[in-house]
Amino acid sequence: MSVEHELEELRQELRHVKDRIAILDCVMNQSRGHDRHDVELMASVYHHDGVDEHGPAVVRGPEYGEQSNDAHASVFVDHLHNITTHTCEIDGDEAHCESYVIGAMRARDGKSVYLFGGRYLDRIERRDGVWKIALRRCTLEWTMHGDTSLLASGAFAGFIKGTWDRSDPSYARPLRLDETPVERW
């Protein structure tokens, strides 16, 4: 094998790895934006003509953040979207991904939590060198209901509490122990 051939193989492998990382970052940033109600971050992961289908709601991707945040805020006080299994098939400038998601949503009553299991089925496209979602379809596989009243018991006093905006400590740069303001339970 020639050095040139070996270098070309390495370039292709590196391109694939960089693409996989960029695609996974896209998927993860959508979930992070969702959980912080960061509309700008959520919109940034969709192409301008991208589409998001969550049940009966089919909206343009860049508008999904506003619509979703309003829907979530009407019934929940907080939520976390956890991406678990992620597969990705890349074919040139198009990738098809399946990402399992477990969502935990705490209801406004302060006592109930709902767990949802489903998948994001994504067609992600590289345009102008950037990977973004062209189409997302969300499945729902299972649900559970639980009790979160333990949070109000004082057992978790002092733990940091997340916020639905950029005041969440995850945005602090640099993150500092004594200088980053936080809400606590």
Secondary structure as GFF3:
##gff-version 3
##sequence-region A 1 185
A	DSSP	alpha_helix	3	35	.	.	.	ID=ss1
A	DSSP	alpha_helix	39	44	.	.	.	ID=ss2
A	DSSP	beta_strand	46	54	.	.	.	ID=ss3
A	DSSP	beta_strand	57	60	.	.	.	ID=ss4
A	DSSP	alpha_helix	61	75	.	.	.	ID=ss5
A	DSSP	beta_strand	76	91	.	.	.	ID=ss6
A	DSSP	beta_strand	94	107	.	.	.	ID=ss7
A	DSSP	beta_strand	112	127	.	.	.	ID=ss8
A	DSSP	beta_strand	130	147	.	.	.	ID=ss9
A	DSSP	three_ten_helix	149	153	.	.	.	ID=ss10
A	DSSP	beta_strand	160	161	.	.	.	ID=ss11
A	DSSP	three_ten_helix	169	171	.	.	.	ID=ss12
A	DSSP	beta_strand	183	184	.	.	.	ID=ss13
###
